[in-house]
Amino acid sequence: MHIHVKTVGTMKDLEAGMRSETVEVLQESSVAQVIEVLKFQDWEIGFVQINGQRATKESILKENDYLTLIAPLFGG
């Protein structure tokens, strides 16, 4: 199945900013499985949204879902 992934924040590269792509994953994939496919480390993900709604890494995705992965907020 295909899902649409948007990454927001400083994951991987400070210059990257926001990135969008369509990814093919297995049916009934969880957000955690997609994070693994995209080769992100668990600590790189602070917040998760599916179709604009707060979700968890255990949430199951459906065909054509929009997954947003947001980097953790740091600062001081």
C-alpha positions in Angstrom: 0.0 0.0 0.0 1.1 3.6 -0.5 1.2 6.3 2.2 2.3 9.9 2.1 5.0 10.9 4.5 6.0 14.4 5.5 9.0 15.0 7.8 9.2 18.2 9.7 12.1 19.6 11.7 15.7 18.7 12.1 15.6 15.0 11.4 18.7 13.8 9.5 19.8 17.2 8.2 19.4 20.7 9.6 19.1 22.0 6.1 16.3 19.6 5.0 13.5 21.4 6.8 10.3 19.8 5.5 10.3 16.8 3.1 7.4 14.9 1.5 7.4 11.6 -0.3 5.1 8.7 -1.1 6.3 5.4 0.4 5.2 1.8 -0.4 4.8 -0.3 2.7 3.1 -3.6 3.7 -0.6 -3.7 4.6 -1.3 -3.1 8.3 2.1 -1.4 8.8 2.6 0.5 12.0 4.1 4.0 12.2 7.1 2.4 13.9 7.6 0.1 10.9 7.5 3.0 8.5 10.1 4.9 10.7 12.3 1.8 10.4 11.9 1.6 6.6 12.8 5.3 6.3 15.9 4.6 8.4 15.2 7.1 11.2 16.3 6.4 14.7 13.5 6.3 17.4 14.9 9.4 19.1 14.6 11.5 15.9 10.8 11.4 16.1 9.1 13.6 18.7 5.5 13.7 17.5 3.4 11.7 15.0 0.3 12.6 13.1 -1.9 10.5 10.8 -4.2 12.6 8.6 -3.7 15.6 10.8 -4.6 13.8 14.0 -2.2 13.0 16.9 -1.1 9.3 16.7 1.4 7.0 18.3 4.2 4.9 16.9 2.0 1.8 17.4 -0.8 3.3 15.2 -1.7 1.2 12.1 -1.7 2.9 8.8 -4.2 2.5 5.9 -3.9 3.0 2.1 -3.2 6.7 1.2 -2.9 7.9 4.8 -0.9 11.1 5.4 1.8 10.4 8.0 3.6 13.4 9.5 6.8 12.8 11.5 7.9 15.8 13.6 11.3 16.1 15.2 11.5 16.6 19.0 11.6 20.1 20.2 14.9 21.2 21.8 16.1 24.5 23.0 16.5 26.6 26.0 
